[in-house]
Amino acid sequence: MAIKHPVLKRSRYLGISPMAIGIDKKSNRNPGANVRKKVSEYGTQLKEKQKVKFIYGVREKQFRKYYDKAQKSKNTTGEEMLSLIERRLDNVVYRLGFAKTRPQARQFVNHGLMTVNGKVVDIPSFEVNINDVIGVKENKRDYEMFKALREARVNAPKWLEADMANLSGKVIAKPQRDDIDANINETLIVEFYSK
């Protein structure tokens, strides 16, 4: 799925670095530097929700489902919601270093290049669980982009274990709030939906 809006412009508006979605292009202005008017409480909450949707490439309907599911859990709603979004297959593929950006990871999953526990999964929103093994499909490992990864060093988060020699990774724990490196205030999102 192609990004249908200018990434740098959207990043500036939301006050985030393009690096949050894996884009390494530099903007000539600081993120959020052109914001001049006072923003209402509702506007601040809405912007925070839009920021998370933009970073992870999630649409409104899916995002609302994550919120509703998190609200039913025993854990803190905001943290559980971020944990659910972080465990999406496309995000895990990105976090393991198999893709340079989240949109590229989503494309890899859509095209059937990735497996979960040895079975091809082509649904980017597939939720991975503890002990799931994510890998590159056996007959796709000879692609140039994957060959180069065998030598790469990956800084996978502590809830994931990367094995680049075998082009695979394992989910060893649920992601905690401190594992999410994006500057997100999930409390504002919970307040937004609580109205």
Secondary structure, DSSP 4 states (H G I P E B T S, - for coil): ----S-HHHHHHHHT--GGGGT--PPPSS-TTTT--S---HHHHHHHHHHHHHHHHT--HHHHHHHHHHHHHSSS-HHHHHHHHHHTBHHHHHHHTTSSSSHHHHHHHHHTT-EEETTEE---TTPBP-TT-EEEE-GGGTTSHHHHGGGG------TTEEEEGGGTEEEE-SPPPGGG--S---HHHHHHHHH-
